[in-house]
Amino acid sequence: MSENKPCNECGGTSFGTGEIKGYGAVIPSHKILSNGSPLILNICTNCGLVNSLRVKYPEKFKKKQ
Ligand SMILES: [Zn+2]
C-alpha cells in the first residue's frame, strides 16, 4: 500500500492528508467504553477523491483472544 500511487480518478499524484475527529471518530464495535480512533484520509488535491481511509489507532480494533 503505497501512498504515492496515482489517483484512481484523475491520475494525479498530489495528495494531502486530513483527519476526522470528534463525532466522526470510529469506535470499536466490541468495546463499549472506548474513545475510538480518528480517521485519517488521504485526499487527492487535484480532484478531491479520498484515496484511502484509515483509523489512526488500529490497535484499538484488535479483538482480545
Ligand atoms: Zn484525483
PDB file of the backbone (N, CA, C, O) and the ligand in Angstrom, with CONECT records:
HET     ZN  A 101       1
ATOM      1  N   MET A   1       0.838  -1.201   0.000  1.00  0.00           N
ATOM      2  CA  MET A   1       0.000   0.000   0.000  1.00  0.00           C
ATOM      3  C   MET A   1       0.872   1.250   0.000  1.00  0.00           C
ATOM      4  O   MET A   1       1.282   1.735   1.054  1.00  0.00           O
ATOM      5  N   SER A   2       1.142   1.752  -1.170  1.00  0.00           N
ATOM      6  CA  SER A   2       1.935   2.967  -1.262  1.00  0.00           C
ATOM      7  C   SER A   2       1.021   4.185  -1.306  1.00  0.00           C
ATOM      8  O   SER A   2      -0.031   4.163  -1.945  1.00  0.00           O
ATOM      9  N   GLU A   3       1.427   5.224  -0.634  1.00  0.00           N
ATOM     10  CA  GLU A   3       0.628   6.442  -0.660  1.00  0.00           C
ATOM     11  C   GLU A   3       0.977   7.280  -1.874  1.00  0.00           C
ATOM     12  O   GLU A   3       0.372   8.329  -2.096  1.00  0.00           O
ATOM     13  N   ASN A   4       1.938   6.837  -2.658  1.00  0.00           N
ATOM     14  CA  ASN A   4       2.388   7.626  -3.792  1.00  0.00           C
ATOM     15  C   ASN A   4       1.794   7.172  -5.117  1.00  0.00           C
ATOM     16  O   ASN A   4       2.106   7.739  -6.165  1.00  0.00           O
ATOM     17  N   LYS A   5       0.941   6.151  -5.078  1.00  0.00           N
ATOM     18  CA  LYS A   5       0.341   5.715  -6.328  1.00  0.00           C
ATOM     19  C   LYS A   5      -0.625   6.778  -6.838  1.00  0.00           C
ATOM     20  O   LYS A   5      -1.233   7.499  -6.046  1.00  0.00           O
ATOM     21  N   PRO A   6      -0.768   6.878  -8.170  1.00  0.00           N
ATOM     22  CA  PRO A   6      -1.628   7.919  -8.735  1.00  0.00           C
ATOM     23  C   PRO A   6      -3.088   7.747  -8.328  1.00  0.00           C
ATOM     24  O   PRO A   6      -3.548   6.643  -8.035  1.00  0.00           O
ATOM     25  N   CYS A   7      -3.792   8.857  -8.318  1.00  0.00           N
ATOM     26  CA  CYS A   7      -5.215   8.864  -8.013  1.00  0.00           C
ATOM     27  C   CYS A   7      -5.982   7.981  -8.997  1.00  0.00           C
ATOM     28  O   CYS A   7      -5.733   8.033 -10.201  1.00  0.00           O
ATOM     29  N   ASN A   8      -6.913   7.172  -8.489  1.00  0.00           N
ATOM     30  CA  ASN A   8      -7.720   6.302  -9.351  1.00  0.00           C
ATOM     31  C   ASN A   8      -8.618   7.088 -10.293  1.00  0.00           C
ATOM     32  O   ASN A   8      -8.991   6.601 -11.360  1.00  0.00           O
ATOM     33  N   GLU A   9      -8.957   8.285  -9.900  1.00  0.00           N
ATOM     34  CA  GLU A   9      -9.929   9.075 -10.649  1.00  0.00           C
ATOM     35  C   GLU A   9      -9.278   9.931 -11.735  1.00  0.00           C
ATOM     36  O   GLU A   9      -9.693   9.900 -12.894  1.00  0.00           O
ATOM     37  N   CYS A  10      -8.264  10.687 -11.352  1.00  0.00           N
ATOM     38  CA  CYS A  10      -7.694  11.649 -12.297  1.00  0.00           C
ATOM     39  C   CYS A  10      -6.231  11.381 -12.609  1.00  0.00           C
ATOM     40  O   CYS A  10      -5.652  12.052 -13.463  1.00  0.00           O
ATOM     41  N   GLY A  11      -5.615  10.399 -11.923  1.00  0.00           N
ATOM     42  CA  GLY A  11      -4.220  10.092 -12.180  1.00  0.00           C
ATOM     43  C   GLY A  11      -3.251  11.061 -11.529  1.00  0.00           C
ATOM     44  O   GLY A  11      -2.039  10.957 -11.719  1.00  0.00           O
ATOM     45  N   GLY A  12      -3.779  11.999 -10.765  1.00  0.00           N
ATOM     46  CA  GLY A  12      -2.925  12.975 -10.097  1.00  0.00           C
ATOM     47  C   GLY A  12      -2.080  12.325  -9.021  1.00  0.00           C
ATOM     48  O   GLY A  12      -2.437  11.277  -8.482  1.00  0.00           O
ATOM     49  N   THR A  13      -0.961  12.952  -8.714  1.00  0.00           N
ATOM     50  CA  THR A  13      -0.053  12.364  -7.731  1.00  0.00           C
ATOM     51  C   THR A  13       0.157  13.271  -6.525  1.00  0.00           C
ATOM     52  O   THR A  13       1.038  13.023  -5.702  1.00  0.00           O
ATOM     53  N   SER A  14      -0.644  14.307  -6.423  1.00  0.00           N
ATOM     54  CA  SER A  14      -0.525  15.178  -5.251  1.00  0.00           C
ATOM     55  C   SER A  14      -1.622  14.834  -4.255  1.00  0.00           C
ATOM     56  O   SER A  14      -2.810  14.873  -4.572  1.00  0.00           O
ATOM     57  N   PHE A  15      -1.198  14.499  -3.050  1.00  0.00           N
ATOM     58  CA  PHE A  15      -2.165  14.121  -2.036  1.00  0.00           C
ATOM     59  C   PHE A  15      -1.961  14.935  -0.767  1.00  0.00           C
ATOM     60  O   PHE A  15      -0.844  15.317  -0.418  1.00  0.00           O
ATOM     61  N   GLY A  16      -3.059  15.183  -0.099  1.00  0.00           N
ATOM     62  CA  GLY A  16      -2.997  15.819   1.211  1.00  0.00           C
ATOM     63  C   GLY A  16      -3.645  14.895   2.222  1.00  0.00           C
ATOM     64  O   GLY A  16      -4.406  13.998   1.862  1.00  0.00           O
ATOM     65  N   THR A  17      -3.342  15.117   3.474  1.00  0.00           N
ATOM     66  CA  THR A  17      -3.959  14.280   4.493  1.00  0.00           C
ATOM     67  C   THR A  17      -4.923  15.085   5.327  1.00  0.00           C
ATOM     68  O   THR A  17      -4.690  16.256   5.626  1.00  0.00           O
ATOM     69  N   GLY A  18      -6.000  14.445   5.694  1.00  0.00           N
ATOM     70  CA  GLY A  18      -6.976  15.064   6.570  1.00  0.00           C
ATOM     71  C   GLY A  18      -7.306  14.115   7.694  1.00  0.00           C
ATOM     72  O   GLY A  18      -6.948  12.938   7.651  1.00  0.00           O
ATOM     73  N   GLU A  19      -7.980  14.621   8.689  1.00  0.00           N
ATOM     74  CA  GLU A  19      -8.297  13.804   9.850  1.00  0.00           C
ATOM     75  C   GLU A  19      -9.724  14.105  10.278  1.00  0.00           C
ATOM     76  O   GLU A  19     -10.109  15.264  10.426  1.00  0.00           O
ATOM     77  N   ILE A  20     -10.501  13.053  10.476  1.00  0.00           N
ATOM     78  CA  ILE A  20     -11.858  13.226  11.002  1.00  0.00           C
ATOM     79  C   ILE A  20     -11.830  12.941  12.495  1.00  0.00           C
ATOM     80  O   ILE A  20     -11.467  11.846  12.926  1.00  0.00           O
ATOM     81  N   LYS A  21     -12.208  13.918  13.259  1.00  0.00           N
ATOM     82  CA  LYS A  21     -12.176  13.754  14.717  1.00  0.00           C
ATOM     83  C   LYS A  21     -13.570  13.946  15.296  1.00  0.00           C
ATOM     84  O   LYS A  21     -14.535  14.225  14.583  1.00  0.00           O
ATOM     85  N   GLY A  22     -13.641  13.791  16.589  1.00  0.00           N
ATOM     86  CA  GLY A  22     -14.879  14.080  17.295  1.00  0.00           C
ATOM     87  C   GLY A  22     -15.993  13.153  16.893  1.00  0.00           C
ATOM     88  O   GLY A  22     -15.870  11.936  17.036  1.00  0.00           O
ATOM     89  N   TYR A  23     -17.095  13.711  16.386  1.00  0.00           N
ATOM     90  CA  TYR A  23     -18.265  12.898  16.068  1.00  0.00           C
ATOM     91  C   TYR A  23     -17.999  11.913  14.936  1.00  0.00           C
ATOM     92  O   TYR A  23     -18.746  10.951  14.760  1.00  0.00           O
ATOM     93  N   GLY A  24     -16.949  12.147  14.178  1.00  0.00           N
ATOM     94  CA  GLY A  24     -16.635  11.244  13.087  1.00  0.00           C
ATOM     95  C   GLY A  24     -15.722  10.104  13.492  1.00  0.00           C
ATOM     96  O   GLY A  24     -15.384   9.259  12.663  1.00  0.00           O
ATOM     97  N   ALA A  25     -15.318  10.067  14.760  1.00  0.00           N
ATOM     98  CA  ALA A  25     -14.385   9.039  15.196  1.00  0.00           C
ATOM     99  C   ALA A  25     -15.019   7.660  15.094  1.00  0.00           C
ATOM    100  O   ALA A  25     -16.227   7.503  15.272  1.00  0.00           O
ATOM    101  N   VAL A  26     -14.211   6.691  14.814  1.00  0.00           N
ATOM    102  CA  VAL A  26     -14.673   5.311  14.706  1.00  0.00           C
ATOM    103  C   VAL A  26     -14.470   4.620  16.049  1.00  0.00           C
ATOM    104  O   VAL A  26     -13.377   4.633  16.616  1.00  0.00           O
ATOM    105  N   ILE A  27     -15.538   4.022  16.538  1.00  0.00           N
ATOM    106  CA  ILE A  27     -15.488   3.338  17.829  1.00  0.00           C
ATOM    107  C   ILE A  27     -15.459   1.834  17.580  1.00  0.00           C
ATOM    108  O   ILE A  27     -16.270   1.334  16.801  1.00  0.00           O
ATOM    109  N   PRO A  28     -14.561   1.107  18.211  1.00  0.00           N
ATOM    110  CA  PRO A  28     -14.561  -0.351  18.051  1.00  0.00           C
ATOM    111  C   PRO A  28     -15.897  -0.940  18.485  1.00  0.00           C
ATOM    112  O   PRO A  28     -16.392  -0.642  19.572  1.00  0.00           O
ATOM    113  N   SER A  29     -16.471  -1.767  17.640  1.00  0.00           N
ATOM    114  CA  SER A  29     -17.823  -2.246  17.908  1.00  0.00           C
ATOM    115  C   SER A  29     -17.870  -3.220  19.075  1.00  0.00           C
ATOM    116  O   SER A  29     -18.927  -3.419  19.673  1.00  0.00           O
ATOM    117  N   HIS A  30     -16.734  -3.827  19.406  1.00  0.00           N
ATOM    118  CA  HIS A  30     -16.736  -4.786  20.502  1.00  0.00           C
ATOM    119  C   HIS A  30     -16.358  -4.152  21.827  1.00  0.00           C
ATOM    120  O   HIS A  30     -16.292  -4.840  22.846  1.00  0.00           O
ATOM    121  N   LYS A  31     -16.113  -2.875  21.829  1.00  0.00           N
ATOM    122  CA  LYS A  31     -15.770  -2.195  23.071  1.00  0.00           C
ATOM    123  C   LYS A  31     -16.797  -1.114  23.342  1.00  0.00           C
ATOM    124  O   LYS A  31     -16.988  -0.197  22.544  1.00  0.00           O
ATOM    125  N   ILE A  32     -17.440  -1.239  24.460  1.00  0.00           N
ATOM    126  CA  ILE A  32     -18.475  -0.262  24.784  1.00  0.00           C
ATOM    127  C   ILE A  32     -17.847   1.028  25.297  1.00  0.00           C
ATOM    128  O   ILE A  32     -18.248   2.129  24.918  1.00  0.00           O
ATOM    129  N   LEU A  33     -16.858   0.868  26.164  1.00  0.00           N
ATOM    130  CA  LEU A  33     -16.197   2.051  26.715  1.00  0.00           C
ATOM    131  C   LEU A  33     -14.896   2.288  25.978  1.00  0.00           C
ATOM    132  O   LEU A  33     -13.881   1.651  26.261  1.00  0.00           O
ATOM    133  N   SER A  34     -14.932   3.190  25.050  1.00  0.00           N
ATOM    134  CA  SER A  34     -13.727   3.480  24.298  1.00  0.00           C
ATOM    135  C   SER A  34     -13.822   4.874  23.714  1.00  0.00           C
ATOM    136  O   SER A  34     -14.912   5.368  23.426  1.00  0.00           O
ATOM    137  N   ASN A  35     -12.688   5.494  23.545  1.00  0.00           N
ATOM    138  CA  ASN A  35     -12.658   6.812  22.920  1.00  0.00           C
ATOM    139  C   ASN A  35     -12.637   6.720  21.405  1.00  0.00           C
ATOM    140  O   ASN A  35     -12.810   7.722  20.710  1.00  0.00           O
ATOM    141  N   GLY A  36     -12.425   5.513  20.896  1.00  0.00           N
ATOM    142  CA  GLY A  36     -12.385   5.356  19.455  1.00  0.00           C
ATOM    143  C   GLY A  36     -11.108   5.911  18.864  1.00  0.00           C
ATOM    144  O   GLY A  36     -10.147   6.209  19.574  1.00  0.00           O
ATOM    145  N   SER A  37     -11.119   6.043  17.567  1.00  0.00           N
ATOM    146  CA  SER A  37      -9.930   6.487  16.866  1.00  0.00           C
ATOM    147  C   SER A  37     -10.324   7.460  15.776  1.00  0.00           C
ATOM    148  O   SER A  37     -11.319   7.239  15.086  1.00  0.00           O
ATOM    149  N   PRO A  38      -9.562   8.542  15.603  1.00  0.00           N
ATOM    150  CA  PRO A  38      -9.836   9.428  14.471  1.00  0.00           C
ATOM    151  C   PRO A  38      -9.573   8.711  13.148  1.00  0.00           C
ATOM    152  O   PRO A  38      -8.816   7.741  13.095  1.00  0.00           O
ATOM    153  N   LEU A  39     -10.194   9.189  12.109  1.00  0.00           N
ATOM    154  CA  LEU A  39      -9.970   8.652  10.771  1.00  0.00           C
ATOM    155  C   LEU A  39      -8.958   9.518  10.029  1.00  0.00           C
ATOM    156  O   LEU A  39      -9.034  10.747  10.052  1.00  0.00           O
ATOM    157  N   ILE A  40      -8.019   8.861   9.378  1.00  0.00           N
ATOM    158  CA  ILE A  40      -7.039   9.584   8.574  1.00  0.00           C
ATOM    159  C   ILE A  40      -7.409   9.421   7.106  1.00  0.00           C
ATOM    160  O   ILE A  40      -7.566   8.300   6.622  1.00  0.00           O
ATOM    161  N   LEU A  41      -7.545  10.520   6.411  1.00  0.00           N
ATOM    162  CA  LEU A  41      -7.904  10.487   4.997  1.00  0.00           C
ATOM    163  C   LEU A  41      -6.721  10.930   4.146  1.00  0.00           C
ATOM    164  O   LEU A  41      -6.018  11.888   4.471  1.00  0.00           O
ATOM    165  N   ASN A  42      -6.523  10.212   3.056  1.00  0.00           N
ATOM    166  CA  ASN A  42      -5.529  10.617   2.076  1.00  0.00           C
ATOM    167  C   ASN A  42      -6.294  11.119   0.867  1.00  0.00           C
ATOM    168  O   ASN A  42      -6.972  10.345   0.192  1.00  0.00           O
ATOM    169  N   ILE A  43      -6.189  12.403   0.592  1.00  0.00           N
ATOM    170  CA  ILE A  43      -7.064  13.054  -0.374  1.00  0.00           C
ATOM    171  C   ILE A  43      -6.284  13.564  -1.576  1.00  0.00           C
ATOM    172  O   ILE A  43      -5.259  14.230  -1.427  1.00  0.00           O
ATOM    173  N   CYS A  44      -6.779  13.246  -2.769  1.00  0.00           N
ATOM    174  CA  CYS A  44      -6.196  13.801  -3.986  1.00  0.00           C
ATOM    175  C   CYS A  44      -6.461  15.301  -4.004  1.00  0.00           C
ATOM    176  O   CYS A  44      -7.612  15.735  -3.941  1.00  0.00           O
ATOM    177  N   THR A  45      -5.394  16.089  -4.090  1.00  0.00           N
ATOM    178  CA  THR A  45      -5.576  17.541  -4.046  1.00  0.00           C
ATOM    179  C   THR A  45      -5.987  18.104  -5.404  1.00  0.00           C
ATOM    180  O   THR A  45      -6.238  19.302  -5.536  1.00  0.00           O
ATOM    181  N   ASN A  46      -6.055  17.236  -6.410  1.00  0.00           N
ATOM    182  CA  ASN A  46      -6.487  17.696  -7.728  1.00  0.00           C
ATOM    183  C   ASN A  46      -7.994  17.574  -7.898  1.00  0.00           C
ATOM    184  O   ASN A  46      -8.658  18.535  -8.285  1.00  0.00           O
ATOM    185  N   CYS A  47      -8.545  16.375  -7.605  1.00  0.00           N
ATOM    186  CA  CYS A  47      -9.973  16.170  -7.836  1.00  0.00           C
ATOM    187  C   CYS A  47     -10.760  15.957  -6.547  1.00  0.00           C
ATOM    188  O   CYS A  47     -11.991  15.971  -6.562  1.00  0.00           O
ATOM    189  N   GLY A  48     -10.058  15.761  -5.433  1.00  0.00           N
ATOM    190  CA  GLY A  48     -10.762  15.638  -4.162  1.00  0.00           C
ATOM    191  C   GLY A  48     -11.137  14.216  -3.785  1.00  0.00           C
ATOM    192  O   GLY A  48     -11.742  13.999  -2.735  1.00  0.00           O
ATOM    193  N   LEU A  49     -10.795  13.253  -4.610  1.00  0.00           N
ATOM    194  CA  LEU A  49     -11.112  11.868  -4.286  1.00  0.00           C
ATOM    195  C   LEU A  49     -10.376  11.448  -3.016  1.00  0.00           C
ATOM    196  O   LEU A  49      -9.189  11.726  -2.843  1.00  0.00           O
ATOM    197  N   VAL A  50     -11.098  10.782  -2.147  1.00  0.00           N
ATOM    198  CA  VAL A  50     -10.451  10.222  -0.969  1.00  0.00           C
ATOM    199  C   VAL A  50      -9.797   8.906  -1.380  1.00  0.00           C
ATOM    200  O   VAL A  50     -10.471   7.916  -1.664  1.00  0.00           O
ATOM    201  N   ASN A  51      -8.495   8.923  -1.403  1.00  0.00           N
ATOM    202  CA  ASN A  51      -7.743   7.786  -1.910  1.00  0.00           C
ATOM    203  C   ASN A  51      -7.665   6.662  -0.886  1.00  0.00           C
ATOM    204  O   ASN A  51      -7.731   5.486  -1.241  1.00  0.00           O
ATOM    205  N   SER A  52      -7.527   7.015   0.350  1.00  0.00           N
ATOM    206  CA  SER A  52      -7.509   5.993   1.388  1.00  0.00           C
ATOM    207  C   SER A  52      -8.090   6.545   2.674  1.00  0.00           C
ATOM    208  O   SER A  52      -8.086   7.749   2.933  1.00  0.00           O
ATOM    209  N   LEU A  53      -8.579   5.628   3.453  1.00  0.00           N
ATOM    210  CA  LEU A  53      -9.250   5.981   4.700  1.00  0.00           C
ATOM    211  C   LEU A  53      -8.788   4.969   5.729  1.00  0.00           C
ATOM    212  O   LEU A  53      -8.947   3.763   5.541  1.00  0.00           O
ATOM    213  N   ARG A  54      -8.221   5.456   6.804  1.00  0.00           N
ATOM    214  CA  ARG A  54      -7.755   4.507   7.806  1.00  0.00           C
ATOM    215  C   ARG A  54      -7.919   5.096   9.194  1.00  0.00           C
ATOM    216  O   ARG A  54      -7.975   6.313   9.370  1.00  0.00           O
ATOM    217  N   VAL A  55      -7.992   4.226  10.158  1.00  0.00           N
ATOM    218  CA  VAL A  55      -8.069   4.705  11.528  1.00  0.00           C
ATOM    219  C   VAL A  55      -6.660   5.010  12.027  1.00  0.00           C
ATOM    220  O   VAL A  55      -5.678   4.402  11.600  1.00  0.00           O
ATOM    221  N   LYS A  56      -6.596   5.956  12.932  1.00  0.00           N
ATOM    222  CA  LYS A  56      -5.285   6.391  13.425  1.00  0.00           C
ATOM    223  C   LYS A  56      -4.682   5.363  14.379  1.00  0.00           C
ATOM    224  O   LYS A  56      -3.465   5.182  14.421  1.00  0.00           O
ATOM    225  N   TYR A  57      -5.523   4.707  15.127  1.00  0.00           N
ATOM    226  CA  TYR A  57      -5.025   3.751  16.125  1.00  0.00           C
ATOM    227  C   TYR A  57      -5.607   2.365  15.874  1.00  0.00           C
ATOM    228  O   TYR A  57      -6.518   1.938  16.583  1.00  0.00           O
ATOM    229  N   PRO A  58      -5.084   1.657  14.865  1.00  0.00           N
ATOM    230  CA  PRO A  58      -5.666   0.350  14.513  1.00  0.00           C
ATOM    231  C   PRO A  58      -5.601  -0.663  15.643  1.00  0.00           C
ATOM    232  O   PRO A  58      -6.402  -1.597  15.682  1.00  0.00           O
ATOM    233  N   GLU A  59      -4.651  -0.493  16.569  1.00  0.00           N
ATOM    234  CA  GLU A  59      -4.531  -1.462  17.653  1.00  0.00           C
ATOM    235  C   GLU A  59      -5.770  -1.471  18.538  1.00  0.00           C
ATOM    236  O   GLU A  59      -6.036  -2.450  19.236  1.00  0.00           O
ATOM    237  N   LYS A  60      -6.526  -0.379  18.507  1.00  0.00           N
ATOM    238  CA  LYS A  60      -7.746  -0.330  19.322  1.00  0.00           C
ATOM    239  C   LYS A  60      -8.796  -1.308  18.818  1.00  0.00           C
ATOM    240  O   LYS A  60      -9.722  -1.656  19.551  1.00  0.00           O
ATOM    241  N   PHE A  61      -8.662  -1.755  17.573  1.00  0.00           N
ATOM    242  CA  PHE A  61      -9.698  -2.599  16.972  1.00  0.00           C
ATOM    243  C   PHE A  61      -9.369  -4.078  17.021  1.00  0.00           C
ATOM    244  O   PHE A  61     -10.111  -4.915  16.505  1.00  0.00           O
ATOM    245  N   LYS A  62      -8.252  -4.385  17.646  1.00  0.00           N
ATOM    246  CA  LYS A  62      -7.917  -5.796  17.820  1.00  0.00           C
ATOM    247  C   LYS A  62      -8.861  -6.427  18.830  1.00  0.00           C
ATOM    248  O   LYS A  62      -9.152  -5.847  19.876  1.00  0.00           O
ATOM    249  N   LYS A  63      -9.324  -7.596  18.508  1.00  0.00           N
ATOM    250  CA  LYS A  63     -10.164  -8.311  19.456  1.00  0.00           C
ATOM    251  C   LYS A  63      -9.282  -9.074  20.421  1.00  0.00           C
ATOM    252  O   LYS A  63      -8.232  -9.604  20.058  1.00  0.00           O
ATOM    253  N   LYS A  64      -9.736  -9.113  21.650  1.00  0.00           N
ATOM    254  CA  LYS A  64      -9.000  -9.898  22.630  1.00  0.00           C
ATOM    255  C   LYS A  64      -9.165 -11.377  22.345  1.00  0.00           C
ATOM    256  O   LYS A  64     -10.263 -11.859  22.066  1.00  0.00           O
ATOM    257  N   GLN A  65      -8.054 -12.082  22.422  1.00  0.00           N
ATOM    258  CA  GLN A  65      -8.103 -13.534  22.157  1.00  0.00           C
ATOM    259  C   GLN A  65      -8.684 -14.272  23.352  1.00  0.00           C
ATOM    260  O   GLN A  65      -8.807 -15.496  23.322  1.00  0.00           O
TER     261      GLN A  65
HETATM  262 ZN    ZN A 101      -7.692  12.795  -8.282  1.00  0.00          ZN2+
END
